[in-house]
Amino acid sequence: MSAVPTQFLARPHTQPTIEVPSLADLIRLVRATAADTHRWQSVLRLPDGKDRWWTLLSTNHDVDVWLLSWRPGQATDLHDHGSSAAAFTVIRGELNEVRIDPHGQATSHSRPAGTATSLAPGVIHDVSGAGIDAAVSIHAYSPPLREMNYYLPDAQGQLEITRTVSTYEPEQELTE
């Protein structure tokens, strides 16, 4: 495994240029963060109740890195990450991811501990806790997450954006 380029590690917020890492860089970053257990183990919490739990591990002008935990059955709504690319790795338990291809077809992917995946900007997906134990994952967004679009099928079964949310947190919860 190659090292994460140093320009994508947390640094002071004073640097004005934005260097968007590649999807491969984002995967290397989430894997390197997962391997550095001292960086996240002491802040990890399991969710109580029906909501997932998350905390920001690092941020700079180029990328945010988040730690999330999920109980079985906890899920996101169908969404994309706006103009941000993303990657995540599962470090404990199992997640299920459903992706919607450009033709509207859904494909389900099991994401057990040790797996990592990436998403280009605009990819529509949802993620849920799977298995019998809590899952823990590390997510990176580049540029840092600022907007999410949520989707539902219309009367003809075509996905349409039902809400766009400005956010600084992953997988923003919808409130009605």
C-alpha positions as CSV (number, residue, x, y, z in Angstrom):
1,M,0.0,0.0,0.0
2,S,1.4,3.4,-0.9
3,A,1.6,6.3,1.5
4,V,-1.0,9.1,1.6
5,P,0.4,12.1,-0.1
6,T,1.3,14.6,2.6
7,Q,-0.6,17.4,1.0
8,F,-3.8,15.6,1.9
9,L,-3.1,15.3,5.6
10,A,-4.6,17.9,8.0
11,R,-2.8,21.2,8.1
12,P,-3.6,24.7,9.2
13,H,-6.6,26.4,7.6
14,T,-4.5,29.2,6.3
15,Q,-3.5,27.6,3.0
16,P,-5.6,29.1,0.3
17,T,-5.2,26.6,-2.6
18,I,-7.4,23.6,-3.1
19,E,-5.8,20.4,-4.4
20,V,-8.5,17.8,-4.9
21,P,-7.2,14.3,-4.3
22,S,-8.0,11.5,-6.7
23,L,-10.4,8.7,-5.7
24,A,-7.3,6.5,-5.2
25,D,-5.8,9.1,-2.9
26,L,-9.1,9.2,-0.9
27,I,-9.0,5.4,-0.5
28,R,-5.4,5.5,0.7
29,L,-6.4,8.3,3.1
30,V,-9.3,6.4,4.7
31,R,-7.2,3.2,4.9
32,A,-4.2,5.0,6.5
33,T,-6.6,6.7,9.0
34,A,-8.1,3.4,9.9
35,A,-4.7,1.9,10.4
36,D,-3.8,4.7,12.8
37,T,-6.0,3.5,15.7
38,H,-4.6,6.0,18.1
39,R,-6.1,8.7,16.0
40,W,-9.7,7.5,16.4
41,Q,-10.1,4.8,18.9
42,S,-10.4,7.1,22.0
43,V,-13.1,9.2,20.4
44,L,-15.2,6.4,19.0
45,R,-18.8,6.1,20.4
46,L,-21.5,3.7,19.4
47,P,-24.8,5.3,18.5
48,D,-27.6,5.2,21.1
49,G,-31.1,5.2,19.8
50,K,-32.1,5.3,16.2
51,D,-29.4,7.8,14.8
52,R,-25.9,7.0,13.6
53,W,-23.0,8.7,15.4
54,W,-20.2,10.7,13.8
55,T,-17.3,13.0,14.6
56,L,-14.8,15.0,12.5
57,L,-11.3,13.6,12.7
58,S,-9.5,16.1,10.5
59,T,-10.2,18.8,8.0
60,N,-8.4,21.2,5.7
61,H,-9.1,23.0,2.5
62,D,-8.9,19.8,0.5
63,V,-10.6,17.0,2.5
64,D,-12.6,16.2,5.6
65,V,-12.2,12.9,7.4
66,W,-15.0,11.5,9.6
67,L,-15.5,8.6,11.9
68,L,-19.0,7.1,11.9
69,S,-20.6,4.3,13.8
70,W,-23.8,2.4,12.9
71,R,-26.1,-0.1,14.6
72,P,-27.6,-2.8,12.5
73,G,-30.4,-1.4,10.4
74,Q,-29.4,2.3,10.8
75,A,-29.3,3.8,7.4
76,T,-28.9,7.0,5.3
77,D,-31.5,8.2,2.9
78,L,-30.7,7.9,-0.8
79,H,-28.3,10.8,-1.5
80,D,-25.3,12.1,-3.3
81,H,-22.5,14.3,-1.9
82,G,-23.0,17.3,-4.2
83,S,-19.7,18.3,-5.8
84,S,-17.6,16.2,-3.3
85,A,-16.0,12.9,-4.1
86,A,-16.0,10.4,-1.3
87,A,-14.3,7.2,0.0
88,F,-15.0,5.1,3.0
89,T,-13.6,2.0,4.7
90,V,-15.3,-0.3,7.2
91,I,-13.1,-1.0,10.2
92,R,-15.5,-3.0,12.3
93,G,-18.7,-4.9,11.5
94,E,-20.4,-4.7,8.1
95,L,-22.2,-2.0,6.1
96,N,-24.5,-2.5,3.1
97,E,-24.3,0.1,0.3
98,V,-26.9,0.5,-2.5
99,R,-25.7,2.5,-5.5
100,I,-27.9,3.8,-8.3
101,D,-26.2,3.7,-11.7
102,P,-26.8,6.4,-14.4
103,H,-29.7,4.3,-15.8
104,G,-31.5,4.2,-12.5
105,Q,-30.6,0.6,-11.7
106,A,-29.8,-0.2,-8.0
107,T,-27.0,-2.5,-7.1
108,S,-26.4,-3.7,-3.5
109,H,-22.8,-4.2,-2.2
110,S,-21.8,-5.8,1.1
111,R,-19.0,-3.8,2.7
112,P,-17.4,-6.0,5.4
113,A,-14.6,-4.9,7.7
114,G,-11.4,-4.3,5.7
115,T,-13.1,-3.1,2.5
116,A,-12.9,0.4,1.1
117,T,-14.7,2.0,-1.8
118,S,-14.9,5.4,-3.4
119,L,-17.6,7.5,-5.1
120,A,-17.1,10.2,-7.7
121,P,-19.1,13.4,-7.3
122,G,-22.8,12.9,-8.1
123,V,-22.9,9.2,-7.4
124,I,-26.2,8.3,-5.7
125,H,-26.2,5.8,-2.9
126,D,-27.4,4.9,0.5
127,V,-25.6,3.0,3.3
128,S,-26.9,1.0,6.2
129,G,-25.6,-1.0,9.2
130,A,-25.7,-4.7,8.4
131,G,-24.9,-7.9,10.3
132,I,-25.6,-8.4,14.0
133,D,-23.0,-6.0,15.5
134,A,-22.3,-2.3,15.3
135,A,-20.2,-1.2,12.4
136,V,-17.5,1.5,12.4
137,S,-16.3,3.3,9.3
138,I,-14.1,6.2,8.2
139,H,-15.2,8.5,5.5
140,A,-13.3,11.2,3.5
141,Y,-14.9,13.9,1.3
142,S,-13.1,16.1,-1.1
143,P,-13.6,18.9,-1.5
144,P,-14.9,19.0,2.0
145,L,-18.6,18.1,2.2
146,R,-20.9,21.2,1.9
147,E,-24.0,20.0,0.2
148,M,-26.0,16.8,-0.2
149,N,-28.9,16.0,-2.5
150,Y,-31.6,13.6,-1.4
151,Y,-33.6,11.5,-3.8
152,L,-36.9,9.6,-4.0
153,P,-38.6,7.9,-7.0
154,D,-41.4,9.9,-8.7
155,A,-44.6,8.3,-9.9
156,Q,-42.8,6.8,-12.9
157,G,-40.1,5.3,-10.8
158,Q,-37.5,7.9,-11.9
159,L,-35.3,9.4,-9.2
160,E,-35.8,13.1,-8.5
161,I,-34.1,15.4,-6.0
162,T,-36.5,16.0,-3.2
163,R,-34.2,18.1,-1.1
164,T,-30.8,19.8,-1.2
165,V,-29.2,20.3,2.2
166,S,-26.3,22.6,3.0
167,T,-24.2,20.7,5.5
168,Y,-20.8,20.4,7.2
169,E,-21.6,16.9,8.4
170,P,-21.7,13.5,6.7
171,E,-25.1,11.9,6.0
172,Q,-27.1,14.9,7.2
173,E,-30.4,13.8,8.8
174,L,-33.5,15.0,7.2
175,T,-36.1,16.6,9.4
176,E,-39.7,17.0,8.3
